[in-house]
Structures are given as C-alpha cells and as structure tokens.
Amino acid sequence: MAEAIAIIFESAEGVRHEVAARLGASLMEAALMNNVPGIEAECGGSCICATCHVYCDQVADIVGAPSDEEDDMLDLAAADRRAASRLSCQIKVTSALAGAIIQLPARQY
C-alpha cells in the first residue's frame, strides 16, 4: 500500500474531515476515496469543471499558483473564487501537505 498522510478538509460550516491521503494522488481523489462531502468532481479530474474547488490559504506557498488552464476554469466556473482558490484535481498530495487544512466553499457549481 502506498504511503499516506493526514489532510483535513473543512466545510464552510467548520466541520472537519481528516483523511488518509495517498502520496501521489490528487486532493480530489483523496476526498472522493474518503467520502468527503462537498467535492463533487463531475469531470473526474480533467480540469474541465470546477466542482472540486477548494481554498488553500494555509498551504498556498506549497501548492503554488494554478496553471493558466486551471486559472481560466476557476474564473469561468468556480463559485466564490478567492486568491487561494484551486481545483483539488490539480494538486498532488506530497509529504509537505501533511496536516494541511483544505477549506471547501459553501457551494460548488
């Protein structure tokens, strides 16, 4: 079994879901594998929707800026976009994210 780290997904209401996220998986995959509510992932990780939108305020320096394609999709389809908005399908789980709190928007489009 691949090594995993703990990541916390926090709803807009403050409800936290701590998950074991497999290294190398995307944050979206980690959320789906652990039944985290609020990550719909309608496109399955193809960066053609924004239903896996998250806020990465705490780890913005670790995850970096979105690609041009991701940035365009966030502009087009993300509800309540913020400076640290990312699509969770585009963020790979690394050991640097251990213990990170990833916030979910109140709604996904």
C-alpha positions as CSV (number, residue, x, y, z in Angstrom):
1,M,0.0,0.0,0.0
2,A,1.3,3.5,-0.9
3,E,2.3,5.8,1.9
4,A,-0.4,8.2,3.1
5,I,-0.5,11.4,5.1
6,A,-3.3,13.1,7.1
7,I,-5.1,16.0,5.4
8,I,-8.1,17.8,6.9
9,F,-10.9,19.0,4.6
10,E,-13.0,21.7,6.4
11,S,-16.5,22.6,5.2
12,A,-17.7,26.2,5.1
13,E,-19.6,25.5,8.3
14,G,-16.4,24.4,10.1
15,V,-17.0,20.6,10.0
16,R,-13.6,18.8,9.6
17,H,-13.0,15.5,7.9
18,E,-9.5,14.2,8.5
19,V,-8.5,11.7,5.8
20,A,-5.6,9.5,4.9
21,A,-4.4,10.9,1.6
22,R,-2.2,8.6,-0.5
23,L,1.0,10.3,-1.7
24,G,0.9,11.0,-5.4
25,A,-2.9,11.1,-5.5
26,S,-4.7,14.3,-6.1
27,L,-6.5,16.1,-3.3
28,M,-9.7,15.4,-5.2
29,E,-9.0,11.7,-5.3
30,A,-8.2,11.7,-1.6
31,A,-11.5,13.5,-0.9
32,L,-13.5,11.1,-3.0
33,M,-11.8,8.0,-1.6
34,N,-12.8,9.2,1.9
35,N,-16.3,10.3,1.1
36,V,-15.7,14.0,1.9
37,P,-18.9,15.9,1.3
38,G,-18.6,19.0,-0.9
39,I,-16.3,17.6,-3.5
40,E,-18.4,16.6,-6.5
41,A,-15.7,16.1,-9.1
42,E,-18.1,15.9,-12.0
43,C,-15.3,15.8,-14.6
44,G,-13.3,13.2,-12.8
45,G,-10.1,15.3,-12.6
46,S,-9.9,16.6,-16.2
47,C,-9.8,20.3,-15.3
48,I,-13.0,20.9,-17.3
49,C,-15.3,21.9,-14.4
50,A,-14.9,23.5,-11.0
51,T,-16.8,21.1,-8.8
52,C,-13.7,20.2,-6.8
53,H,-12.9,23.8,-6.0
54,V,-11.1,24.3,-2.7
55,Y,-9.3,27.1,-0.8
56,C,-5.7,26.5,0.0
57,D,-5.0,29.6,2.2
58,Q,-2.9,27.7,4.7
59,V,-0.7,25.9,2.1
60,A,-0.8,28.4,-0.8
61,D,3.0,28.5,-0.9
62,I,3.2,24.7,-1.0
63,V,0.6,24.1,-3.7
64,G,1.7,27.2,-5.8
65,A,-0.3,29.1,-8.3
66,P,-2.7,27.4,-10.7
67,S,-1.8,26.7,-14.3
68,D,-3.3,29.0,-17.0
69,E,-5.8,26.3,-17.8
70,E,-6.8,25.9,-14.2
71,D,-6.9,29.7,-13.7
72,D,-9.3,30.0,-16.6
73,M,-11.6,27.3,-15.3
74,L,-11.7,28.9,-11.8
75,D,-12.6,32.2,-13.4
76,L,-15.3,30.6,-15.5
77,A,-16.9,28.2,-13.2
78,A,-15.8,28.5,-9.5
79,A,-18.3,29.8,-7.0
80,D,-16.9,32.4,-4.6
81,R,-13.4,32.4,-6.0
82,R,-10.6,33.7,-3.7
83,A,-6.9,34.4,-4.1
84,A,-6.0,30.9,-2.8
85,S,-8.7,29.1,-4.8
86,R,-7.5,25.9,-6.6
87,L,-9.1,22.9,-8.2
88,S,-8.3,19.9,-6.0
89,C,-7.9,17.7,-9.0
90,Q,-4.8,19.7,-10.0
91,I,-3.0,19.4,-6.6
92,K,-0.9,16.3,-6.0
93,V,-0.6,15.0,-2.4
94,T,3.0,15.3,-1.2
95,S,4.5,14.9,2.3
96,A,4.7,18.8,2.5
97,L,0.9,18.8,2.8
98,A,0.8,16.6,6.0
99,G,-1.7,18.1,8.4
100,A,-2.9,20.7,6.0
101,I,-6.3,22.2,6.3
102,I,-8.1,22.5,2.9
103,Q,-11.2,24.6,3.1
104,L,-14.3,23.9,1.0
105,P,-16.6,26.6,-0.5
106,A,-20.2,26.8,0.7
107,R,-21.3,25.5,-2.8
108,Q,-19.9,24.1,-6.0
109,Y,-21.3,24.9,-9.4
